[in-house]
């Protein structure tokens, strides 16, 4: 049996939506704005992607057997 990640299914879905929104907003902001504030959206997208990847890694890890 596989272990569950630290994100619930609802939180995982919200993380994906947040990642997609931040990833879409960054190039749009870079095109429309003349400053470098779009970099914040890139950093947020990378942070959320790291959390999703860590959750995936924990979900793929096999569950350890209890010691007897």
C-alpha positions, 0 to 999 in steps of 0.5 A: 500500500502506498503512503498518503502525501501531506496534501489532501486531495482538495489541497492538491487541487488548489495547489495545481490551480495556484501553480497554473494561475501564477505560471500564466500570470507571470508572462502576462505581467512581464508583457504588460508591466515595465518593471520586474514585479512579474518575477514574484509570480515566477517565484510563487509558481516555483515554490508551489511546484516544489510543494507539489513535487514533494507531495508526489515523492511522498505519495510514491514512497512505499509504506514501511512495514511496522516493526515487530 
